[in-house]
């Protein structure tokens, strides 16, 4: 299992800030969370940076058991 932590708009779309999902490729992890939370989360994910234990991951890269995957939408600042 991995821990997925949602921030800002991603947390709002998922309806929670953190959950446990099965480890696997990033693509399989994202498919799992979209299946759980729906189209709004899918829309937000397209704009997010995804970090597994602080390292950016993409596509079919693995997210190993025990990892923390942070879902970070773009932040506005000034």
DAZI-V971801 format. One record per run of one state. SS is the DSSP state (hx for helix, st for strand, lp for the rest). FROM is the first residue (numbers start at 0). TO is the last residue. If there is no record, write none. Layout:
SS,FROM,TO  SS,FROM,TO
//
This chain:
lp,0,0  st,1,5  lp,6,7  hx,8,13  lp,14,16  st,17,20  lp,21,22  st,23,24  hx,25,36  lp,37,37  hx,38,44  lp,45,47  st,48,51  lp,52,53  st,54,55  lp,56,60  st,61,62  lp,63,66  st,67,71  lp,72,77
//
